[in-house]
């Protein structure tokens, strides 16, 4: 790695058999790519999630509600959101095909940022880096106010661990898989057992999700962050492999230089959002607004 600074790796902590994701600090895209090379990212087909605040947990938007606390609260909230969206979206949607299937409705709502039990991931480290650094808040002098982070998920071993003890065939799930039936909006709140998040493919219902190489983790009815699930133990041993969840932190002092790196690599608003909204955002930044 070039330069005086090098990525700093903090080993995963283990307490009473529990584990936490390994955390590595990276100061440039070159360092990030070097770290990914060390875990063979090309062959492993990892998923990535960029966040503008490194302290943010891996929790879907519906579980971030300010007053909902219990499972019954979330059940009522999700039901009301789904019904209200379906009733009031009619004048705005050119097609109603998505309304015929509860999974397609869930993906459609996620696309328009309605709170759901889905958490977005990307198959591209470049896309996730863009989301991480572009979503950092700036102060009135234009300086970043927080460190950013990129989470890296290995979806296949994660799913294998989530379904351990069953005859699960392995792999990433899709909405038609019977293994996902208990996560569907109509059944998820009838479950008595804990349902860990699982990795799934969604319907590519927009040019944005195609450009962003989008994937999802879908959560059960419990408001529990993925890193909390990752820490669990059974019979004194971690449930999930240590290597299936990692975190890379980008110091706030490096955010602006990393933005310039990404723009030079051709990753910008108009490539992440291939529509007029993305083009407008890129033009505003380019012309200094």
JOPE-V773180 format. One line per field, one symbol per residue. ss: DSSP state (H for helix, E for strand, - for the rest). phi: phi as a letter, one per 30 degrees, with the letter a starting at -180 (. if undefined). A space follows every 10 residues. Layout:
ss=???
phi=???
This chain:
ss=-------EEE ---EE--EE- -EEEEE--HH HHHHHHHH-- HHHH--EEEE E--------- HHHH------ HHHHHHHHHH HHHHHHHH-- ------HHHH -HHHHHHHHH H------EEE EE--HHHHHH HHHH---E-- ---E---EEE EEE-HHHHHH HH-------- --E----HHH HHH----HHH -------EEE ------HHHH H--EEEEE-- -----HHHHH --EE--EE-- -HHHEEEEEE -HHHHHHHHH HHHH----HH HH---HHHHH HHHHHH---
phi=.djddbdccc eddbbhidbb ddbbcbcadd ddddddddch ddddhdcbbc bdbdddddbd dddcedcdbc dddddddded dddddddcde dccdbceddd bddddddddd ecidebccbd bbdcdddddd ddddcddcdd cicdcadcab dbccddddde ddceiccedj jddbeddddc edcdedcddc dccdcdebdb dcddcadddd ddhdbbcccd dcdbddddde ddbbhibedc deddbbbccc eddcdddded eddddicbed ddcdaddddd ddddddcid
